[in-house]
Amino acid sequence: MRLSDPATLFGATLGQVAEKKGGVALAATIALAASFLGEHYGAPAMLFALLLGMAFNFLAHDDRAAPGIAFCSNTVLRLGVGLLGLQLTFGDISQLGPVAVIAVVAMLVLTLLAGIGIARVMGRPLAFGLLTGGSVAICGVSAALAIAAALPRGRVREEDVLLTVIGVTALSTVAMVLYPVLFVALGLSDIESGYLIGATIHDVAQVVGAGYSISEEAGEIATFTKLLRVAMLPLILIAIGLGYRGAGGGAKARLPWFVVMFVLLMAVRNLLPLPDAVLEMTSGASRFMLVTAIAALGVRTSLKQIFAAGPRGVIVIGLETLCLLLMALGFTAIMR
């Protein structure tokens, strides 16, 4: 196994960026508008970016925009995922305790396996099961984008990536509203409710919103639990890379450069004291890159293309979400 060429990270010269400026400017403008709407209306910025991007689908094949859109949906995407490594601290996660940690890992693996099984039963390929199962099991949109980038070319369609983004974003938003009500109705404590929220809701922002809607203690536990799931992302990406060894004519397995970047930055974050200003800046940069990548993906695909395969993809994501919720409730009942 060898690392993919790290020059990919820095290979875009000033001349290349200038050539792509039309599409980059379009994607960045959509991302700015989506961020503004997300802040003012309390909805996920990535969903706004996706929907606004689709409105500009007529520019997807314009020679002035297409190169920059492709750059944003590929290189910018991978940079944003790599920078997520700076947001993980294992000191906070360790407060959960060993049994809860083992349960989270078990649920992650079982959700991935369930995703593969459900996808196959619904007539979708294994890669689609990995994509949707990973996004549900780990961290929603960020995991979907990372897994899509890690899969060999041709294994997953952009339409499937966008469908996954729409599905997990919508379900995560619904869960943010319904899960706190459900867990309180079940008579669970704040700690148990926070643990369940962190273990089941897809996106980090919705986990934080749902957890703190119950109490500060529930919010803290939910955040710690969610970060543990996010910490599993590089291991899943490495496993996917190894699992597809030899794909594409017997080529050697490559560890994507953004996975290496993620792991190295995660180590830096936990081993070295970093100024808060640096962490805030990189967190904002990573988020904006991911929103920009989603905007570019939206531009490249139309709604007609997304749903061309029928409702089976949405059903797969919904069933995976239900499986994760039932498993989490079961593990919590065992640990009581």
N, C-alpha and C positions, 0 to 999 in steps of 0.2 A: 504494500500500500504506500502511495506517495501523495504528498500534498499537491493540490492543484496549483497552477502557476500563480504565485502571490502578486505578480505584475498586473493581474486583472484588477486588483484593488486600486492601483495607481496609474493604470494604463491609459486613462482618458487624458490626453494632452490638452493644452489650451486650445489648439486648433480643432480637436475633436469636439470639445465642449462648445466651441463657437458654431460648429456645424450642426449641433443638436439644440441650439439655444431656443429655437421656436417651440419645439415640443416640451423642453424642460420648463420654459416660461409658462406654457399652458398648464402643465401638471402642477407646478408650484402655485400658480394663481388659483387654481381649483382647490388646492390644499389649504391655502390661506382663507379662502371663502368658507370652506368646510370647517376649519378650526374656529372661525368667527361664529358660524351658526351653531356649532357644538357648544361653545361657551355660553352663548346667549339663550339657547333653548334647552339646554340640559340633555341633549341627545348625543349619541356617539359621533364624533367628527369623521371617523372612517366610513360610517354609513352615508353621511352627507357627501363625502369625497367620491364614493362609489356612484351615488345617484347623479351628482353633478357631472362626473366624468362621462357617464353614459349619455348625457344630453349633448356631449360634444363628439359622439361616435362618428359623425360625418367627417371629422378631421383625421380619423384613424389612418387613412391611406393617403393623406396629403403629404407630398414630398417635403414640405417645409416643417411638418410636425412629426411625422412618423419616426425618424431617427431618435429624436429626443424623448418621445413617448416610450420607445423600446428601451432606451437607456435608463429611464426612471423606473420602469417596471421590472428591470433586471438588476443592474448594478446598484442603483439607489436603494432598491429593496434589500439587497444583501448587506449593504453597509448599515442600514437601519437595524436589521436583525443582529448583526455583529455587535453593535453598540449596546444592545440590551444587556450584555454581560456585565456592564458597569453598575447595573441596578440591583444586583443580587448580593445579599449579605447572609451568610449562614449562621451568624450569631443569633439573629432574630428567629430564624426558622427552627433552631435547635430547642427553643422554648416549648415546642409542641410535645416533646417526649417521644421515646422510641416507638411505642405501640401506635400512636397516631401517625407517626412518620411512615411506618411499615404499611399501615392501612391506606395511606394516600398513594404510595408507590404501587400497592396491589391494585387499587382502583384504576390507576393510570394504565397499567398493563392489561387489565381485564377489559377496560373500555376500548383500548386499541384492538384487542382480539375480537371483541364484539363488533367493532366497526368493520373489520375485515370480513367477519362472518355475515353480518347483515348486508354488506355491499354485495357479496357473492350471491346471497339468496335473492337479492333484488336485481341481479343481472348486471351489476357494475363491476369493473375490474378491481383487482387487489389494491392498486395504487390509489384508487378513489377511496377505498376503505381506510387506508393509511392516512390519507389527507383529511378526511372528515373525522375519523376516530381520533387522530392526533390533535386536531383543533378542539374537539370536545374535551379530550382528556387533559390537555396541557394548558393552553392559554389563548384559545379562541383565534382571532384574526392573525396575531403574531405567529402562532404555531402553524397556522394554515399556510402563511406566506413562506415561513422557513422550510416546512416540509416540501412545499411545491418547488422551492429552489433546490432542495437537496435531491429530489427525485431525478433520475436520468431524463434527458430531453425526450419528449414524445410519450412518456408514461402517463402524463396527466395533461388535460386540455385547460387552456385559460378559462374557458366557460365553466369548467368544474371548479376551478379556484374561485372564480367570482360567485358561483352558486354557494360554495362553502362559506365565503365571507358574508354573503347575505344571510344565509341560514344561521350561522353561529352568532352573528350580531343581533339578529331579530330575537332568537331564543334567549340570548344572554340578557337582552333588555327586558323581555317578559319575565325571566327568572328573577331579575333584580327587584321587580315589583311583587311577584307572587311568593317567592321562596320565604322571605322574612315572615309574611303572614302565615304561611303553611307551618313553618317550624315553631312559631309561637303558639299556633292553634294546637299543635301536637304536644304542648307542654314542655318543650325542651328548654334547658337553661341557656343563658347568654353564651356561655362557653361552647356548648353543644351546637347552638344555632350558628355561631361564628365559624366553628369548624366545618359544619355542613355547607355553609355559604362558600367558604374558601375552597372546599373540595368539589363543588358541583357547578358553580357559575363559570362561564367560559372566559370572559375578558376581565382583566385586572380592574379597570375603572368601575365596572358594574359590581365586582366583588366588594370593593371599598364602599361604594354607595349603599349596597344592601346591608353590609355588616354594620356600618355606623348608623343606619336607620333604626337598628335595634338598640344598640348601646355602644359606648366607647370600647368596652371590653370585648364585645362581639366583633367590633370592627378590627381591633388589633389581632385577634385570633384568626379572623377571616383573611386578613392580609398576610399573616405568617404562613397560613396553610396554602394560600394561593402562590406565594413565592416558592414554596417547596415544589409545587407542580411545575412552575416555570423553570426551576433549577434542573428538572429532568430533561428539558428540551435538547441540550447538546448531546446527551446520551442517546436519545431517540434518533437524532439526526445521524449520529455515528452508526447506530444499528441499521438504519435505513441504507446508508452508504455501503456498509459491509454486506447487507442482504442482497443488494443489487450488484455485487461483485461479478465482473465478467459480462455485465449487460452491454450491449452495443458491440458485438463482434469480438468478445474476449478481452476487452480493454481492462487494464488494471483498475482496481477500486481506488477512487480518489477521495480524500477528505476535503470537502469544500473549504475554500479559504475563509468564508464568513463563519464557519463553525470553529476553526482555529482562532479566529479573532474573538469570537464569543467566549471561548474557554480561557484564553489568555487575559482578556479584560476582566472576566469573573475572578481569576486568580489575583490580578492587580487590585481589584476592588476589596478583596478580603485580606490581602497580605500587606498592603501599603496604605498609609493614611492619605486620603485624598481630600482636598478642599471642597467644602459644600458647593462653592460656586462652580467648580469643575463638574461635579456630579449633576447639578441642576442644568448646566449647559448641555452636557452630553445627553441627559434624559430628554430635554426639549428637542435636541437635534435628531435623536433616534425616532422620537414620535413623529416629528415633521417629515422625516424621510419615509416612514411607513405610510403616513397619510398621503404623501406625494405619490408613492408607488401604487397605492390603491386608486388614486385619481387616474393615473396612467393606465392601469388595468381596466378601469371603467371606460376610458376613452376607446380602448382597443376592442371592446366587446359590446354588442347590443343586447337588449333584453330578449329579443327573439332568439338569438343564439344561445343565451343562458338556459332558457327553458325548452329548447328544441328537443332535449332528451326526455321530456315529460316530468311528472312529479316524483319519480323514484328517488332522485337525489335528495330532495327536501325530506322525504319520508325517512331515508337513511339517517340523516342528521337528527331528526326528531326522535327516532328510536334509540340512537346512541345516547342522546341527552337523557331520555327516560331511564335507560339502563344505568347510567352513572348516578342518577338521583336515587334509584332503588338500592344500588350497592352501597351508597353512602349512608342511607338510612339504616340498612342492615348492619354495617360495620359499627355505626354509632350505638345501635341497640346492644350489640355484643360487648362493646367497651363500657357500657353503663354499669 
